[in-house]
């Protein structure tokens, strides 16, 4: 684990702030039904090793058990969606929009396009997977599961 901060981020009101001290995976746009309802639109997530995400104050962070296998982290004050945590994974998905800019990320692919809402089209030419991913991102966080 590195002590060097490679990215910072947080919620809309600033009550939850975090630092990433490791490699971030490129963003993945998730179009699953849960992300559509949680974010009001599709969601873009990066990922990091759980040991490489640091929060000086977690008092405003809350978790919602969105399934038996995963939970979603959000700010109790402003409601910002921040994290998706697959409970059996060493990686934590971080809402890409919660990162301070510039993030340096690019979008790598779309997942769960079989659940995509009908009011938008995907025309960027990136790979589109009907479900989630099971491949590994070399050099850091995994693409296991959905986000």
N, C-alpha and C positions, 0 to 999 in steps of 0.2 A: 504494500500500500504506500502511496505517495503522500507527502504532506503538501504538495503543490496543488493549489486550487485551480482547476481547469475551467470551471463554470460556476455561476451563482444563479439563484432564482428564488422565486417566492410567489406568494398569493397577491391578489389585487390590493388588499389593504395593508400589507406588509407585516401582519402578525406572524406569519410563517415564512421564514427565510431558510435557505439551505445552501450548502456548498458541495460541489462534486470534486473529489480528489482522485479521479481515475478517468479512464477512457469512456466516452459516451458512444453508443451505437447510433448510426444514422436514424432519422425519424422514420416511423412506419405509420401510415394512415390507416386507422381501424374504422371500419364501417359496420361493426356489429350492432345489434339492437340495443345492447346495454350502453355502449358509447354514445349512440344517437340520443338516448334518453338522458344520460348523465351530463353530456356536454351541450345538448340541443342541436348537434350536428356531428359529423364524424370527428374523430379525435386523432391527433398526431402525438405519438409517444417516442421518446428515446429510451434508453435503458442503461443502467449502471450496476455494478456490483454493490450489493446492499452495504457492505463494509466501507465503501468509498463515498457514501452520502452522509453528510454531517449537518445536523440542525442544532444550533445553540439553544433554542427554546422550542419545545414541542407542546407547550401548554394550549395553543390554539389549534393544534392538529387533531382531527378526529378521523375515525375509520368506520366505514360502512361495509358490512359483509355482503358483497354483491352476489356471491355464490358460495358453495361449500369449499371451493378451491381458491377463491381470491377475495380480496378486499380493496376498497378504493379510499384513498386519503384525500381530505379536503380541509379547508380552513373553517373553523366554527364561527368566525366573525363575518366573513364576506362570502363564504360558500365556494370559493375557487377550488376547482378540481386540480389536484396536484400529482397524485400517484395512483398506480395500479400495481397491486402486490399479489403475485401468485405465491401462495403460502409455502409451497414445496420447492421454490426456486431460490437460488442465491442472488438473483437479480431483481431489481426494482425498476418498474417502468415509471418514467417521469414525463408528465405532460410537457411537450416541447414548447408550448406557448407560455409556460411558466418560467422559462429560462430568461435571464437578462440577455439583452441583445447587444452586440451580434452573437449568435450562438455558434456559428460555424457549421451548423448541421445542414444536411440535404435530406430530402425525402427519398427513401430507397424503394418503397413498394406500398401497395394497398392490400389490406387483408379483410376478410369477411365481406367481400364485395357481393356475395350472394344475399346478404342482408341489407345492402345499401338502400337508402331512402330513394323514392322515385322522383324527387324534385331537383336532382343534379346529375350531371354526367361526369365520367372520369375520362379526360381527354389528354392527359399529360404524357401518355406513352409509357408510363412506368408499369412494371409487372403487377398483375391483378390476381390475387389468390382467392378462391371462393370461400376458404376457411382460414384458420390461423396458420402459423409456421411452426416447424419443428427443427429447422436447421440452426446451426450455431454461427454466431458472428465471431470471427477470429479476432482475438486481441481484447476481448472484454465481454460485455453483457450479451446474454443469450436472447434469441428470438423465440424462446419456448412459449407455447400457449398463444395468447392473443396479442397483447401489446408488447 
